[in-house]
């Protein structure tokens, strides 16, 4: 128990010291850990949008403009749902997708729910 308490005290001391020899490596390690954690949580939240984008790419023959438009629109699940609402449900005109391509895209998005 004393060893654990000593380890905790040393760890807290290292975290609170602002000496350049300790601060720079500590900030680098903490920055790496925080960025890795944020990337992993974003991947978990955005799986549906990535899955829908992959399915649309595999089932439709997209040109560069269409692919760029979808990649921008499907960055998050919320933006994918906004795209679906705007073009599939509200039937607004889309300059990149129309006709059968739009219908297939809407069907794929609906299947990811």
Secondary structure, 3 states (H helix, E strand, C coil): CHHHHHHHHHHHHHHHCCCHHHHHHHHHHHHHHHHHHHHHHHHHHCHHHHHHHHHHHHHCCCCHHHHHHHHHHCCCHHHHHHHHHHHHHCCCCCCCCCHHHHHHHHHHHHHCC
